[in-house]
Amino acid sequence: MDEREKIWSVISHIPKGKVSSYGAIATRAGLPGYARYVGYTLKHLPPNSSLPWYRVINSKGYISFRVGTEKYQLQKSRLEEEGIIFSGEKISLKQFGWI
């Protein structure tokens, strides 16, 4: 299994209604310190991927896309559909974090 497949495997296990950070995913995939590589890998997902990419946020509890953009709104709405609650623009990792 290559690095991308390891990352995809970890992301595929994030339960519905939970989120995880780029760094936590990298560590869980055996790639500590490779948080940016997780982001790079997600950016290059095949268009037809069913991977729950939207469950990946930054380590401070925020969506990484710029607020107000189409991608930001898409990620936020998918998370809200799963029951994740935002306080302003932030997600409580204590309440909704996985790993």
Biopython code that builds the backbone (N, CA, C, O; Angstrom):
import numpy as np
from Bio.PDB.StructureBuilder import StructureBuilder

atoms = [
    (1, "MET", "N", (0.855, -1.181, 0.000)),
    (1, "MET", "CA", (0.000, 0.000, 0.000)),
    (1, "MET", "C", (0.898, 1.240, 0.000)),
    (1, "MET", "O", (1.783, 1.368, 0.846)),
    (2, "ASP", "N", (0.670, 2.147, -0.944)),
    (2, "ASP", "CA", (1.488, 3.363, -0.978)),
    (2, "ASP", "C", (0.924, 4.418, -0.017)),
    (2, "ASP", "O", (-0.111, 4.205, 0.614)),
    (3, "GLU", "N", (1.616, 5.550, 0.082)),
    (3, "GLU", "CA", (1.228, 6.583, 1.049)),
    (3, "GLU", "C", (-0.191, 7.097, 0.817)),
    (3, "GLU", "O", (-0.955, 7.276, 1.765)),
    (4, "ARG", "N", (-0.537, 7.330, -0.442)),
    (4, "ARG", "CA", (-1.896, 7.814, -0.740)),
    (4, "ARG", "C", (-2.945, 6.828, -0.263)),
    (4, "ARG", "O", (-3.939, 7.215, 0.351)),
    (5, "GLU", "N", (-2.722, 5.557, -0.547)),
    (5, "GLU", "CA", (-3.693, 4.530, -0.151)),
    (5, "GLU", "C", (-3.822, 4.437, 1.362)),
    (5, "GLU", "O", (-4.914, 4.198, 1.879)),
    (6, "LYS", "N", (-2.715, 4.624, 2.076)),
    (6, "LYS", "CA", (-2.762, 4.628, 3.547)),
    (6, "LYS", "C", (-3.632, 5.786, 4.041)),
    (6, "LYS", "O", (-4.461, 5.616, 4.935)),
    (7, "ILE", "N", (-3.433, 6.950, 3.453)),
    (7, "ILE", "CA", (-4.214, 8.137, 3.829)),
    (7, "ILE", "C", (-5.684, 7.915, 3.510)),
    (7, "ILE", "O", (-6.549, 8.192, 4.341)),
    (8, "TRP", "N", (-5.972, 7.421, 2.320)),
    (8, "TRP", "CA", (-7.363, 7.162, 1.929)),
    (8, "TRP", "C", (-8.015, 6.166, 2.869)),
    (8, "TRP", "O", (-9.186, 6.306, 3.224)),
    (9, "SER", "N", (-7.250, 5.158, 3.271)),
    (9, "SER", "CA", (-7.794, 4.141, 4.180)),
    (9, "SER", "C", (-8.198, 4.760, 5.515)),
    (9, "SER", "O", (-9.277, 4.476, 6.034)),
    (10, "VAL", "N", (-7.336, 5.600, 6.065)),
    (10, "VAL", "CA", (-7.654, 6.251, 7.342)),
    (10, "VAL", "C", (-8.899, 7.125, 7.186)),
    (10, "VAL", "O", (-9.808, 7.063, 8.014)),
    (11, "ILE", "N", (-8.943, 7.931, 6.141)),
    (11, "ILE", "CA", (-10.084, 8.825, 5.933)),
    (11, "ILE", "C", (-11.374, 8.030, 5.761)),
    (11, "ILE", "O", (-12.431, 8.452, 6.229)),
    (12, "SER", "N", (-11.292, 6.900, 5.101)),
    (12, "SER", "CA", (-12.495, 6.091, 4.872)),
    (12, "SER", "C", (-13.082, 5.549, 6.168)),
    (12, "SER", "O", (-14.245, 5.148, 6.205)),
    (13, "HIS", "N", (-12.281, 5.537, 7.232)),
    (13, "HIS", "CA", (-12.745, 5.032, 8.526)),
    (13, "HIS", "C", (-13.285, 6.115, 9.460)),
    (13, "HIS", "O", (-13.768, 5.799, 10.547)),
    (14, "ILE", "N", (-13.212, 7.385, 9.058)),
    (14, "ILE", "CA", (-13.773, 8.451, 9.897)),
    (14, "ILE", "C", (-15.286, 8.256, 9.930)),
    (14, "ILE", "O", (-15.932, 8.283, 8.883)),
    (15, "PRO", "N", (-15.854, 8.061, 11.112)),
    (15, "PRO", "CA", (-17.300, 7.810, 11.184)),
    (15, "PRO", "C", (-18.139, 9.032, 10.797)),
    (15, "PRO", "O", (-17.701, 10.175, 10.925)),
    (16, "LYS", "N", (-19.326, 8.763, 10.333)),
    (16, "LYS", "CA", (-20.292, 9.818, 10.033)),
    (16, "LYS", "C", (-20.517, 10.638, 11.302)),
    (16, "LYS", "O", (-20.687, 10.080, 12.386)),
    (17, "GLY", "N", (-20.516, 11.965, 11.162)),
    (17, "GLY", "CA", (-20.723, 12.837, 12.312)),
    (17, "GLY", "C", (-19.458, 13.138, 13.096)),
    (17, "GLY", "O", (-19.519, 13.727, 14.175)),
    (18, "LYS", "N", (-18.306, 12.733, 12.558)),
    (18, "LYS", "CA", (-17.014, 13.007, 13.189)),
    (18, "LYS", "C", (-16.091, 13.658, 12.172)),
    (18, "LYS", "O", (-16.312, 13.553, 10.966)),
    (19, "VAL", "N", (-15.059, 14.330, 12.662)),
    (19, "VAL", "CA", (-14.042, 14.947, 11.814)),
    (19, "VAL", "C", (-12.667, 14.573, 12.342)),
    (19, "VAL", "O", (-12.524, 14.122, 13.479)),
    (20, "SER", "N", (-11.668, 14.765, 11.507)),
    (20, "SER", "CA", (-10.291, 14.544, 11.932)),
    (20, "SER", "C", (-9.411, 15.580, 11.244)),
    (20, "SER", "O", (-9.784, 16.135, 10.211)),
    (21, "SER", "N", (-8.254, 15.833, 11.817)),
    (21, "SER", "CA", (-7.344, 16.828, 11.249)),
    (21, "SER", "C", (-6.359, 16.173, 10.283)),
    (21, "SER", "O", (-6.132, 14.964, 10.320)),
    (22, "TYR", "N", (-5.788, 16.997, 9.431)),
    (22, "TYR", "CA", (-4.789, 16.530, 8.476)),
    (22, "TYR", "C", (-3.635, 15.836, 9.206)),
    (22, "TYR", "O", (-3.172, 14.777, 8.783)),
    (23, "GLY", "N", (-3.184, 16.436, 10.290)),
    (23, "GLY", "CA", (-2.066, 15.875, 11.044)),
    (23, "GLY", "C", (-2.395, 14.555, 11.704)),
    (23, "GLY", "O", (-1.576, 13.637, 11.706)),
    (24, "ALA", "N", (-3.599, 14.451, 12.272)),
    (24, "ALA", "CA", (-4.013, 13.197, 12.916)),
    (24, "ALA", "C", (-4.115, 12.079, 11.890)),
    (24, "ALA", "O", (-3.755, 10.937, 12.174)),
    (25, "ILE", "N", (-4.599, 12.400, 10.714)),
    (25, "ILE", "CA", (-4.707, 11.396, 9.652)),
    (25, "ILE", "C", (-3.319, 10.946, 9.217)),
    (25, "ILE", "O", (-3.077, 9.752, 9.042)),
    (26, "ALA", "N", (-2.411, 11.895, 9.043)),
    (26, "ALA", "CA", (-1.043, 11.548, 8.653)),
    (26, "ALA", "C", (-0.406, 10.625, 9.686)),
    (26, "ALA", "O", (0.209, 9.620, 9.329)),
    (27, "THR", "N", (-0.551, 10.958, 10.950)),
    (27, "THR", "CA", (0.022, 10.136, 12.018)),
    (27, "THR", "C", (-0.586, 8.744, 12.011)),
    (27, "THR", "O", (0.134, 7.751, 12.105)),
    (28, "ARG", "N", (-1.898, 8.666, 11.901)),
    (28, "ARG", "CA", (-2.594, 7.375, 11.896)),
    (28, "ARG", "C", (-2.187, 6.529, 10.681)),
    (28, "ARG", "O", (-2.200, 5.300, 10.747)),
    (29, "ALA", "N", (-1.829, 7.185, 9.579)),
    (29, "ALA", "CA", (-1.404, 6.487, 8.366)),
    (29, "ALA", "C", (0.073, 6.093, 8.419)),
    (29, "ALA", "O", (0.600, 5.517, 7.467)),
    (30, "GLY", "N", (0.742, 6.408, 9.543)),
    (30, "GLY", "CA", (2.159, 6.086, 9.668)),
    (30, "GLY", "C", (3.060, 7.112, 9.015)),
    (30, "GLY", "O", (4.206, 6.819, 8.676)),
    (31, "LEU", "N", (2.539, 8.322, 8.838)),
    (31, "LEU", "CA", (3.283, 9.399, 8.187)),
    (31, "LEU", "C", (3.301, 10.653, 9.057)),
    (31, "LEU", "O", (2.880, 11.717, 8.604)),
    (32, "PRO", "N", (3.782, 10.548, 10.305)),
    (32, "PRO", "CA", (3.770, 11.729, 11.181)),
    (32, "PRO", "C", (4.522, 12.895, 10.545)),
    (32, "PRO", "O", (5.583, 12.714, 9.948)),
    (33, "GLY", "N", (3.960, 14.085, 10.681)),
    (33, "GLY", "CA", (4.592, 15.270, 10.113)),
    (33, "GLY", "C", (4.212, 15.535, 8.660)),
    (33, "GLY", "O", (4.728, 16.472, 8.050)),
    (34, "TYR", "N", (3.334, 14.739, 8.109)),
    (34, "TYR", "CA", (2.956, 14.881, 6.706)),
    (34, "TYR", "C", (1.534, 15.413, 6.523)),
    (34, "TYR", "O", (0.828, 14.997, 5.604)),
    (35, "ALA", "N", (1.121, 16.314, 7.379)),
    (35, "ALA", "CA", (-0.228, 16.885, 7.290)),
    (35, "ALA", "C", (-0.470, 17.543, 5.932)),
    (35, "ALA", "O", (-1.544, 17.389, 5.351)),
    (36, "ARG", "N", (0.510, 18.263, 5.432)),
    (36, "ARG", "CA", (0.337, 18.936, 4.136)),
    (36, "ARG", "C", (0.200, 17.940, 2.998)),
    (36, "ARG", "O", (-0.482, 18.204, 2.008)),
    (37, "TYR", "N", (0.852, 16.794, 3.144)),
    (37, "TYR", "CA", (0.724, 15.756, 2.122)),
    (37, "TYR", "C", (-0.699, 15.192, 2.106)),
    (37, "TYR", "O", (-1.218, 14.830, 1.051)),
    (38, "VAL", "N", (-1.318, 15.121, 3.276)),
    (38, "VAL", "CA", (-2.720, 14.689, 3.341)),
    (38, "VAL", "C", (-3.576, 15.671, 2.535)),
    (38, "VAL", "O", (-4.425, 15.251, 1.748)),
    (39, "GLY", "N", (-3.359, 16.957, 2.724)),
    (39, "GLY", "CA", (-4.090, 17.970, 1.962)),
    (39, "GLY", "C", (-3.842, 17.854, 0.469)),
    (39, "GLY", "O", (-4.770, 17.964, -0.332)),
    (40, "TYR", "N", (-2.596, 17.634, 0.101)),
    (40, "TYR", "CA", (-2.236, 17.466, -1.313)),
    (40, "TYR", "C", (-2.958, 16.261, -1.905)),
    (40, "TYR", "O", (-3.484, 16.320, -3.017)),
    (41, "THR", "N", (-2.975, 15.176, -1.149)),
    (41, "THR", "CA", (-3.632, 13.951, -1.603)),
    (41, "THR", "C", (-5.129, 14.179, -1.803)),
    (41, "THR", "O", (-5.705, 13.713, -2.787)),
    (42, "LEU", "N", (-5.753, 14.891, -0.877)),
    (42, "LEU", "CA", (-7.184, 15.174, -1.012)),
    (42, "LEU", "C", (-7.467, 16.096, -2.201)),
    (42, "LEU", "O", (-8.471, 15.939, -2.895)),
    (43, "LYS", "N", (-6.584, 17.041, -2.423)),
    (43, "LYS", "CA", (-6.758, 17.970, -3.547)),
    (43, "LYS", "C", (-6.761, 17.224, -4.877)),
    (43, "LYS", "O", (-7.393, 17.660, -5.839)),
    (44, "HIS", "N", (-6.054, 16.102, -4.927)),
    (44, "HIS", "CA", (-5.924, 15.340, -6.165)),
    (44, "HIS", "C", (-6.756, 14.058, -6.179)),
    (44, "HIS", "O", (-6.427, 13.107, -6.889)),
    (45, "LEU", "N", (-7.820, 14.037, -5.402)),
    (45, "LEU", "CA", (-8.728, 12.884, -5.434)),
    (45, "LEU", "C", (-9.389, 12.781, -6.805)),
    (45, "LEU", "O", (-9.669, 13.801, -7.435)),
    (46, "PRO", "N", (-9.640, 11.565, -7.267)),
    (46, "PRO", "CA", (-10.399, 11.426, -8.514)),
    (46, "PRO", "C", (-11.791, 12.048, -8.347)),
    (46, "PRO", "O", (-12.373, 11.959, -7.266)),
    (47, "PRO", "N", (-12.326, 12.666, -9.381)),
    (47, "PRO", "CA", (-13.617, 13.356, -9.277)),
    (47, "PRO", "C", (-14.771, 12.462, -8.833)),
    (47, "PRO", "O", (-15.720, 12.947, -8.218)),
    (48, "ASN", "N", (-14.708, 11.188, -9.130)),
    (48, "ASN", "CA", (-15.801, 10.276, -8.778)),
    (48, "ASN", "C", (-15.587, 9.569, -7.442)),
    (48, "ASN", "O", (-16.293, 8.611, -7.128)),
    (49, "SER", "N", (-14.624, 10.033, -6.661)),
    (49, "SER", "CA", (-14.297, 9.392, -5.383)),
    (49, "SER", "C", (-15.453, 9.500, -4.386)),
    (49, "SER", "O", (-16.123, 10.529, -4.294)),
    (50, "SER", "N", (-15.665, 8.420, -3.651)),
    (50, "SER", "CA", (-16.695, 8.433, -2.600)),
    (50, "SER", "C", (-16.071, 8.643, -1.216)),
    (50, "SER", "O", (-16.756, 8.538, -0.199)),
    (51, "LEU", "N", (-14.778, 8.938, -1.185)),
    (51, "LEU", "CA", (-14.078, 9.175, 0.076)),
    (51, "LEU", "C", (-14.677, 10.393, 0.784)),
    (51, "LEU", "O", (-14.898, 11.420, 0.141)),
    (52, "PRO", "N", (-14.944, 10.307, 2.094)),
    (52, "PRO", "CA", (-15.544, 11.445, 2.811)),
    (52, "PRO", "C", (-14.514, 12.538, 3.133)),
    (52, "PRO", "O", (-14.224, 12.801, 4.300)),
    (53, "TRP", "N", (-13.972, 13.161, 2.098)),
    (53, "TRP", "CA", (-12.947, 14.194, 2.217)),
    (53, "TRP", "C", (-13.393, 15.342, 3.112)),
    (53, "TRP", "O", (-12.572, 15.972, 3.779)),
    (54, "TYR", "N", (-14.685, 15.611, 3.126)),
    (54, "TYR", "CA", (-15.236, 16.754, 3.859)),
    (54, "TYR", "C", (-15.124, 16.579, 5.369)),
    (54, "TYR", "O", (-15.345, 17.539, 6.107)),
    (55, "ARG", "N", (-14.790, 15.390, 5.847)),
    (55, "ARG", "CA", (-14.612, 15.146, 7.281)),
    (55, "ARG", "C", (-13.207, 15.516, 7.760)),
    (55, "ARG", "O", (-12.882, 15.324, 8.932)),
    (56, "VAL", "N", (-12.381, 16.041, 6.865)),
    (56, "VAL", "CA", (-11.008, 16.423, 7.206)),
    (56, "VAL", "C", (-10.942, 17.945, 7.338)),
    (56, "VAL", "O", (-11.270, 18.680, 6.407)),
    (57, "ILE", "N", (-10.509, 18.399, 8.514)),
    (57, "ILE", "CA", (-10.412, 19.834, 8.803)),
    (57, "ILE", "C", (-9.032, 20.122, 9.395)),
    (57, "ILE", "O", (-8.230, 19.205, 9.576)),
    (58, "ASN", "N", (-8.756, 21.378, 9.694)),
    (58, "ASN", "CA", (-7.440, 21.673, 10.262)),
    (58, "ASN", "C", (-7.413, 21.409, 11.771)),
    (58, "ASN", "O", (-8.448, 21.165, 12.391)),
    (59, "SER", "N", (-6.243, 21.462, 12.332)),
    (59, "SER", "CA", (-6.044, 21.080, 13.740)),
    (59, "SER", "C", (-6.666, 22.051, 14.732)),
    (59, "SER", "O", (-6.748, 21.751, 15.923)),
    (60, "LYS", "N", (-7.105, 23.210, 14.256)),
    (60, "LYS", "CA", (-7.747, 24.186, 15.141)),
    (60, "LYS", "C", (-9.268, 24.077, 15.108)),
    (60, "LYS", "O", (-9.964, 24.795, 15.826)),
    (61, "GLY", "N", (-9.785, 23.167, 14.265)),
    (61, "GLY", "CA", (-11.226, 22.962, 14.196)),
    (61, "GLY", "C", (-11.926, 23.740, 13.097)),
    (61, "GLY", "O", (-13.149, 23.879, 13.116)),
    (62, "TYR", "N", (-11.169, 24.246, 12.147)),
    (62, "TYR", "CA", (-11.749, 25.031, 11.061)),
    (62, "TYR", "C", (-11.638, 24.305, 9.724)),
    (62, "TYR", "O", (-10.718, 23.517, 9.505)),
    (63, "ILE", "N", (-12.577, 24.578, 8.846)),
    (63, "ILE", "CA", (-12.488, 24.137, 7.460)),
    (63, "ILE", "C", (-11.356, 24.929, 6.817)),
    (63, "ILE", "O", (-11.218, 26.128, 7.060)),
    (64, "SER", "N", (-10.546, 24.265, 5.999)),
    (64, "SER", "CA", (-9.379, 24.932, 5.421)),
    (64, "SER", "C", (-9.681, 25.819, 4.220)),
    (64, "SER", "O", (-8.887, 26.701, 3.893)),
    (65, "PHE", "N", (-10.807, 25.602, 3.561)),
    (65, "PHE", "CA", (-11.163, 26.475, 2.441)),
    (65, "PHE", "C", (-11.514, 27.867, 2.966)),
    (65, "PHE", "O", (-11.944, 28.018, 4.109)),
    (66, "ARG", "N", (-11.329, 28.865, 2.134)),
    (66, "ARG", "CA", (-11.650, 30.242, 2.502)),
    (66, "ARG", "C", (-13.153, 30.375, 2.751)),
    (66, "ARG", "O", (-13.968, 29.913, 1.953)),
    (67, "VAL", "N", (-13.505, 31.009, 3.862)),
    (67, "VAL", "CA", (-14.911, 31.210, 4.228)),
    (67, "VAL", "C", (-15.647, 31.915, 3.088)),
    (67, "VAL", "O", (-15.159, 32.887, 2.511)),
    (68, "GLY", "N", (-16.829, 31.396, 2.785)),
    (68, "GLY", "CA", (-17.671, 32.004, 1.767)),
    (68, "GLY", "C", (-17.497, 31.443, 0.369)),
    (68, "GLY", "O", (-18.317, 31.710, -0.509)),
    (69, "THR", "N", (-16.433, 30.663, 0.147)),
    (69, "THR", "CA", (-16.241, 30.086, -1.182)),
    (69, "THR", "C", (-17.197, 28.915, -1.388)),
    (69, "THR", "O", (-17.766, 28.383, -0.435)),
    (70, "GLU", "N", (-17.360, 28.531, -2.633)),
    (70, "GLU", "CA", (-18.245, 27.414, -2.969)),
    (70, "GLU", "C", (-17.781, 26.118, -2.292)),
    (70, "GLU", "O", (-18.600, 25.362, -1.768)),
    (71, "LYS", "N", (-16.478, 25.867, -2.303)),
    (71, "LYS", "CA", (-15.949, 24.647, -1.674)),
    (71, "LYS", "C", (-16.161, 24.670, -0.160)),
    (71, "LYS", "O", (-16.478, 23.646, 0.446)),
    (72, "TYR", "N", (-15.983, 25.838, 0.440)),
    (72, "TYR", "CA", (-16.232, 25.973, 1.877)),
    (72, "TYR", "C", (-17.687, 25.636, 2.187)),
    (72, "TYR", "O", (-17.971, 24.855, 3.095)),
    (73, "GLN", "N", (-18.602, 26.229, 1.432)),
    (73, "GLN", "CA", (-20.032, 26.004, 1.669)),
    (73, "GLN", "C", (-20.414, 24.538, 1.468)),
    (73, "GLN", "O", (-21.236, 24.003, 2.211)),
    (74, "LEU", "N", (-19.818, 23.889, 0.463)),
    (74, "LEU", "CA", (-20.091, 22.478, 0.214)),
    (74, "LEU", "C", (-19.645, 21.626, 1.399)),
    (74, "LEU", "O", (-20.392, 20.768, 1.870)),
    (75, "GLN", "N", (-18.419, 21.868, 1.882)),
    (75, "GLN", "CA", (-17.908, 21.091, 3.009)),
    (75, "GLN", "C", (-18.740, 21.347, 4.259)),
    (75, "GLN", "O", (-19.096, 20.408, 4.971)),
    (76, "LYS", "N", (-19.045, 22.596, 4.527)),
    (76, "LYS", "CA", (-19.820, 22.932, 5.719)),
    (76, "LYS", "C", (-21.204, 22.290, 5.674)),
    (76, "LYS", "O", (-21.660, 21.741, 6.677)),
    (77, "SER", "N", (-21.866, 22.350, 4.541)),
    (77, "SER", "CA", (-23.216, 21.777, 4.458)),
    (77, "SER", "C", (-23.187, 20.262, 4.604)),
    (77, "SER", "O", (-24.087, 19.688, 5.218)),
    (78, "ARG", "N", (-22.182, 19.610, 4.058)),
    (78, "ARG", "CA", (-22.083, 18.151, 4.223)),
    (78, "ARG", "C", (-21.864, 17.780, 5.685)),
    (78, "ARG", "O", (-22.439, 16.808, 6.175)),
    (79, "LEU", "N", (-21.042, 18.545, 6.371)),
    (79, "LEU", "CA", (-20.805, 18.269, 7.792)),
    (79, "LEU", "C", (-22.070, 18.528, 8.608)),
    (79, "LEU", "O", (-22.412, 17.742, 9.492)),
    (80, "GLU", "N", (-22.751, 19.608, 8.320)),
    (80, "GLU", "CA", (-24.000, 19.908, 9.038)),
    (80, "GLU", "C", (-25.055, 18.829, 8.793)),
    (80, "GLU", "O", (-25.821, 18.499, 9.698)),
    (81, "GLU", "N", (-25.101, 18.284, 7.590)),
    (81, "GLU", "CA", (-26.035, 17.196, 7.283)),
    (81, "GLU", "C", (-25.768, 15.965, 8.149)),
    (81, "GLU", "O", (-26.672, 15.172, 8.412)),
    (82, "GLU", "N", (-24.521, 15.815, 8.588)),
    (82, "GLU", "CA", (-24.153, 14.684, 9.437)),
    (82, "GLU", "C", (-24.303, 15.005, 10.921)),
    (82, "GLU", "O", (-23.966, 14.181, 11.771)),
    (83, "GLY", "N", (-24.807, 16.198, 11.234)),
    (83, "GLY", "CA", (-25.057, 16.560, 12.622)),
    (83, "GLY", "C", (-23.949, 17.324, 13.305)),
    (83, "GLY", "O", (-24.011, 17.557, 14.512)),
    (84, "ILE", "N", (-22.943, 17.716, 12.563)),
    (84, "ILE", "CA", (-21.847, 18.487, 13.151)),
    (84, "ILE", "C", (-22.299, 19.930, 13.313)),
    (84, "ILE", "O", (-22.853, 20.535, 12.395)),
    (85, "ILE", "N", (-22.050, 20.464, 14.502)),
    (85, "ILE", "CA", (-22.482, 21.816, 14.853)),
    (85, "ILE", "C", (-21.279, 22.752, 14.822)),
    (85, "ILE", "O", (-20.214, 22.439, 15.354)),
    (86, "PHE", "N", (-21.470, 23.890, 14.197)),
    (86, "PHE", "CA", (-20.433, 24.915, 14.131)),
    (86, "PHE", "C", (-20.721, 25.988, 15.162)),
    (86, "PHE", "O", (-21.874, 26.362, 15.380)),
    (87, "SER", "N", (-19.668, 26.480, 15.793)),
    (87, "SER", "CA", (-19.759, 27.641, 16.667)),
    (87, "SER", "C", (-19.048, 28.756, 15.912)),
    (87, "SER", "O", (-17.820, 28.848, 15.941)),
    (88, "GLY", "N", (-19.811, 29.592, 15.243)),
    (88, "GLY", "CA", (-19.219, 30.533, 14.298)),
    (88, "GLY", "C", (-18.757, 29.713, 13.105)),
    (88, "GLY", "O", (-19.574, 29.130, 12.393)),
    (89, "GLU", "N", (-17.466, 29.670, 12.890)),
    (89, "GLU", "CA", (-16.904, 28.864, 11.802)),
    (89, "GLU", "C", (-16.130, 27.661, 12.339)),
    (89, "GLU", "O", (-15.518, 26.924, 11.566)),
    (90, "LYS", "N", (-16.154, 27.462, 13.644)),
    (90, "LYS", "CA", (-15.321, 26.443, 14.288)),
    (90, "LYS", "C", (-16.126, 25.208, 14.688)),
    (90, "LYS", "O", (-17.300, 25.293, 15.047)),
    (91, "ILE", "N", (-15.457, 24.061, 14.614)),
    (91, "ILE", "CA", (-16.022, 22.781, 15.046)),
    (91, "ILE", "C", (-15.293, 22.373, 16.320)),
    (91, "ILE", "O", (-14.067, 22.465, 16.388)),
    (92, "SER", "N", (-16.023, 21.930, 17.313)),
    (92, "SER", "CA", (-15.404, 21.460, 18.549)),
    (92, "SER", "C", (-14.784, 20.086, 18.314)),
    (92, "SER", "O", (-15.493, 19.099, 18.112)),
    (93, "LEU", "N", (-13.454, 20.034, 18.341)),
    (93, "LEU", "CA", (-12.766, 18.753, 18.176)),
    (93, "LEU", "C", (-12.996, 17.861, 19.390)),
    (93, "LEU", "O", (-12.947, 16.635, 19.290)),
    (94, "LYS", "N", (-13.242, 18.478, 20.520)),
    (94, "LYS", "CA", (-13.538, 17.707, 21.728)),
    (94, "LYS", "C", (-14.837, 16.925, 21.545)),
    (94, "LYS", "O", (-14.938, 15.769, 21.956)),
    (95, "GLN", "N", (-15.814, 17.557, 20.934)),
    (95, "GLN", "CA", (-17.125, 16.937, 20.738)),
    (95, "GLN", "C", (-17.200, 16.081, 19.473)),
    (95, "GLN", "O", (-17.799, 15.006, 19.489)),
    (96, "PHE", "N", (-16.597, 16.551, 18.376)),
    (96, "PHE", "CA", (-16.774, 15.889, 17.087)),
    (96, "PHE", "C", (-15.501, 15.260, 16.517)),
    (96, "PHE", "O", (-15.532, 14.654, 15.447)),
    (97, "GLY", "N", (-14.386, 15.405, 17.231)),
    (97, "GLY", "CA", (-13.132, 14.873, 16.726)),
    (97, "GLY", "C", (-13.037, 13.357, 16.800)),
    (97, "GLY", "O", (-13.593, 12.725, 17.699)),
    (98, "TRP", "N", (-12.326, 12.790, 15.842)),
    (98, "TRP", "CA", (-12.065, 11.352, 15.788)),
    (98, "TRP", "C", (-10.565, 11.153, 15.717)),
    (98, "TRP", "O", (-9.881, 11.874, 14.990)),
    (99, "ILE", "N", (-10.047, 10.204, 16.447)),
    (99, "ILE", "CA", (-8.628, 9.851, 16.597)),
    (99, "ILE", "C", (-7.986, 10.652, 17.701)),
    (99, "ILE", "O", (-6.796, 10.490, 17.971)),
]
sb = StructureBuilder()
sb.init_structure("model")
sb.init_model(0)
sb.init_chain("A")
sb.init_seg("    ")
for serial, (resi, resn, name, xyz) in enumerate(atoms, 1):
    if name == "N":
        sb.init_residue(resn, " ", resi, " ")
    sb.init_atom(name, np.array(xyz, "f"), 0.0, 1.0, " ", f" {name:<3s}", serial, name[0])
structure = sb.get_structure()
